[in-house]
């Protein structure tokens, strides 16, 4: 009977040791999950800030383009904005009308 109790005790101790290992593995996985969650939340905040910055930049660009168009349309002189490769980026309203008139006359 003592031998049977000793055998059963060893089996319970082994099960308890396995359970402790499993609990520790679970705690470790939980810590890693927490770290992953924090990293994900941080990344989300970074992306949100980047998106807000992009929206501000796009709004500023739209405002700048509207201002340029307003200025060019208000000028009575023929003006063309060109890049370094001499590609036409924008023209004043009077320049566009002059080119259209010249094309119609030709």
Secondary structure, DSSP 8 states (H G I E B T S, - for coil): -HHHHHHHHHHHHHHHHHHHHHHHHHHHHHHHHHHHHHHHHHHHHHHHHHHHHHHHHHHHHHHHHHHHHHHHHH--S--EEE-TT--EEEE-HHHHHHHHHHHHH-
